[in-house]
């Protein structure tokens, strides 16, 4: 899949939808401290019906050919999850799933493989049960996740390991990676904590801007020796760091799409990606609860084309502070959810970015060029 930066403005057309994270259900058997959702095991009222979900799948094809991420809560608690995956595959769409791993038994793994789920992501937030279970809120979650991974492997289902970065587990990261490699993961994705939902009580676990910069530079160096695909998520300024480091090393790369394994740029919300809740609510991402429309009230393609908030994100002139004038705006954009969580303004500058743009404050109204 070729990656290209999102255009500065989209007055001449709507950007294609490349990824959609779909919260099939908010029900979950874990109580993760850093989760955006206040999930519980019981079924939630108002979930899209099977027919509503199929109609939504059909509408995705009018916006592009997106990868559908079946997420939750715990997607395996949705009874028709495999039926929906098969329906999406028949529509020519690629599906991946984000289970927590604890409910992946032999039969679930068989059905995941049979319905064509291309990859599963399973989170490990520590190298052992003590560290992982402390964040996941349920004793035994670590061992159950490892058992789930083994069932996926037996069925030949590709999987990746996701890890959320906090102050408590940052020093474990090399150990977590080694475990991911030993397990045979296809990729390791790190997620920078966004303090929303349950995670709003974890302000003491959010790393500082300096630690953020240090972590992403370490990640850049580590990827050279990793031997597998590595990706930083909810960390849009990693794409700025990649360019700075590559230039400093004299690498000959195409800086228009260098490192853009996120499909188009650092923050994809509203420009190539969106989130849809279990009740059909459309948001820029799962961590940013802005009302962009509901698929029960309006067809999804119209929401994608003309949502007020999506149009905001597609126009560089709406970005405030240094994010609006930064020379790396096109490949970064700053985390809009983190800006909203920490400042109350979703268009404010990224609070945890240490970079100072080359443009001065005096030029803020007329952003300078750049990558």
N, C-alpha and C positions, 0 to 999 in steps of 0.2 A: 504494500500500500504506500503510495507516494504521499509525502506530507508537504503541505504548503502553508505558509503563514496566512492568517486571516487578513483580508483587506482592511484598510483603515476605515472605510465607510462602505455601506452596501446599498447606496441609493440606486444602483443600477442592477440590483438583483439580491436575492436572499442567499446566504451561504448554505451549502448543503449540510444537513444533519448527518454527522459522522458517528456519534455515540449517543445512546440514550440509556440512562440508568433508570430502571423501572422497579419501584418498590411494590412487588406483587402483593405482599402482605407486611403488616407491621408486627405481626406476632413473632415471638422469638423465645427460644428456650434458655438464652443467656441474659445477663444483665450487665453488659460491658460498661465500664465506668466512662469510656470516651465516646460512646455511641451518640449520634445526633438524635436518635429516637428514644422515647420513653416506652420501650417495648415490653410486652408481657406475653406469656404463652397462650392465653385465650385469644380466640378470634376477635378481630376488630370489626365493628359495624361499618357498613358503607363501602366495602371493598368492591372494585369493579367485578361484575359478573363475568363468566366465561365468554359470553357473547359480546359483551362490551369490550373485553380484552382483545378478542379476535378482530373486532372492528378497528380498534386502535392499532393493532399490528398492521392491518391493511393500509391504514392511513400513513404509516411511517414511510412507505414506498413512494409517496408523493413528495417527500422532502429530501430524498436521497436514498442511499443504501446503507443505513446505519447498522452498526453492531449493537445488538440489544444486550444489556447487562441485566440479567434477572437477579434482583437483590431484595433485601428486606430491611428490617426483621430477618427472619430465616426463610428463604424462598422455598425450602423443602416442606414447610408447613402449609403451603398453598396446595390443595389437593389436585388441581388441574395443571400444575406447573409443567409436567411433561407433555401434556396435550397442547399447551400454548407453545412450547418449544418446537414441537413438530409442525404446528401451524405456521410459525415464523419461518422455519426452514423451507416449507413448501412455498412460501412467498419469496424465497430467495435471500433471506436475511440470515446473517451469522449471529448466533447466540452464545453467550458465555454466562456463567453463573457464579454467584458469590455466596456459597454456603459457609457456615462457620466450621463445618467439618464434623461436628459431633453427631449429626444425624445421618451421615453418609455410611450406611451399612452395605452389605453385599448387594442387596436388591436395589437400593437407591443408586448405587454406582452403575449397576447394569442398565437401569433405565436412563440415567444420565448419558451413558454411551449410546444407547439405542435411539434416543430422540435427537441425537446430533449436537449436543452441547459441545462446543469446540474447546473450551477450557474452563476450569474451575479455579477460583482464587480462594485460598484458605489462609486465615490470618494466624500468625505466630508472633506474639508481642514480647516474647522472652524465650531463652534457650532451654527452659525447664518449667516444670509444673508450678513451682512457687512463683516465679515472675509472671508467667502467662496467666495463670488462674487469678492472680491478684487484680489484673486489669479486666478480666472477663467476668468476674463476679460469681463464678460457679466452680466449686472444687471438682476436679476431674476433667475440666474442659480441655486441658493440654493433651492428656492421654487419649481422650476421645477424638480430638482433631487428628492426632497421628494415626489412629486406627482408620479414620475416614480417608486419609491420604493413601494408606496402603490399599484400601478397597478401590480407590480411583486408579491406582497404578495397576492393579490386577486386571482392570477393564481396559487399560490402555488409554485412559482419559488424561490429557495434558492438564497440568496444574501449575499454578504459581503461588508463591508465598507473599503475603502482604504483611507489613509491620508498621504500626503507628509509632512515630517518634515522640517520646516524652523525656523529661529530665530523668525519670527513674530507670528507663531502659536504654538510654543513649549509649552507655558504656558496654552494653551487651551486643551491640549491633554486629560486630564481626562474628561473634558466636552464633547469632541468629542466622547470618548469611551462611556460615559453614554448615549449619543444620539444613538449611534450604538446599544447598548444593548436595549434601550427602543423601537427602531424601530423593533427589533427582528432579527438582523443580525446573520448569522451563524458564522461569523468571523470578526475580525478587523485586517487589515494588515497595518503596517506603512512602508513608503518608505523614505529612506534617500536620500535627494536631490542630483542628479548628474548634475552638471552645464554644460549641453549640449543644443544645439538648443536655444530656447527662454531663457532657464534657464541659458545660459552663461552670461546673463546680471544680474543675481541674485547672484553674488559672495558675496554680503553683507548679503545674506540670508543663506549661507552655514554655518552650525554650526562648531565649532572648534573641534579638536580631543578630547579635554577634555570634551566638551559638548556632543560629540558623545558617549564617554564612560559613562558619567553620564546618558544620555538618555537610553542607552541600559541596564544599570544596573537597572534603574527605571522600564523599560519594563519587565525585568526578575522578579522583585518583584511584579509588578502589575498583571502579568499573573496568580499569585497564587490566587488572589481575583476576577479575571475577570469573571469566569464562562462561558467563550466562548473561541474558538480557537483564539490565537493571534500569529502573525508572523511578523518578521522584514525582509524586502526585501531591496536589495541594501545595505545591512548591514551585510556583511559576517562575521565580527568579533563578531557578536552576538553569533555565535556558539562556539567561544572561551570563551566568557563570561559565557555562560550557563554551560560549563564544569568547569570553575574555581569556579563559585558560588556553583554548585552542590557538588564539592569536598570539598569546605570549609564548607558546611552544612552537610557533612558526608552522603550524599544520596547514596544509593546503586542502581546504574543505569548502563546500558550497554553503556559505553562511545563511542563505535564504531558508534552507531547510535542515541545517545541521542540528542533529540531536532531537528533532521534533517527532519523537516516538509517541507523543501525546496526540498525534494526528494533525493538529494545525498550529497550536501555540501553547504557551504555559497555562493560562486560565482560559478554558474552553467555554465557560458558561455563557449561553446565548449566542455563541459564535460558531460552534460546531457540536455542542453538547447541551443536553438538558436533563432534568430529573422529573420523573412523574411519580406522584405518591400513590398509595394504595387506594385512595378515593378519586384519583384522576386529576389531582392538582398538579399543574406544571410550574416548575421552578427552574432558575438558572443552574442550581446544583442542590444536592441533598442538604447541604449545610446553610444554604441561603434561602430562607423562607419568604421569598417575594412572590406575590400573587401574579403570575403571568397568564392565568386563565385556567379553566377546567375543561377537560375533554368531554364531560357530560353536558356542558353548556355550549360548547363551540367545537367544531372539528379541529383536530390537532394541527393540520397543515396551516390553517389560518392563524393559530396561536404562534406557531414557529415563525411565520412570515411577519407578523405585525404586532406582537406583544410590545407594549411600551418599554418594558425593562430590557427585552432583548434588543430593541432598537437602540436603547441607551448604550449597551455594551458594544454595539457595532460601530459606534461613532467615537473616535478618539477625543474629540472636543469635549466630551462629557466627563472625562477622567480628571480628577482634581489633584492638586499638589504635584509632587514629583512624578507620579505615574502618568500624568497628562503630558509632561514635557520630556520624559525619559527617552533616550535614544534607543532603548531596547523595548519600547512599548509594543511593537508589532509581534515580538516573540514571547512577551511576558504578560503584561496587563495587570500584574498584581493579583493577589487572591481577594476577590470581591467579598467572599463570605467572611474572611478574617477582618477585612476593612469594616464591614457592617457590625461584626461581633464586638470589635474593640473600640469603634468610634461612633457607631450608630448611623453611619452613612456608607451605603454600598458603593458609592463612587469615589470615596476618599482614597488617599494614597495607601498603599500596602504598609501596615504598621510595623511589620517585622522584616522590612528590607533595609539593609545598611547602606545600600548604594546611593551615592549622590550623583544625579545626572550631570552631564557636561553642560547642559543649558542652565542658565541662571534663572532665578525667580522672575526676573524682569521679562523673560521671554515666554513665561508660562502661557500667556494667551495665544501665542503662536508657536506651538511645539516644533522643536527642531527635528531634523531628519535623523535617520539612524537605522538600526537593524529592526 
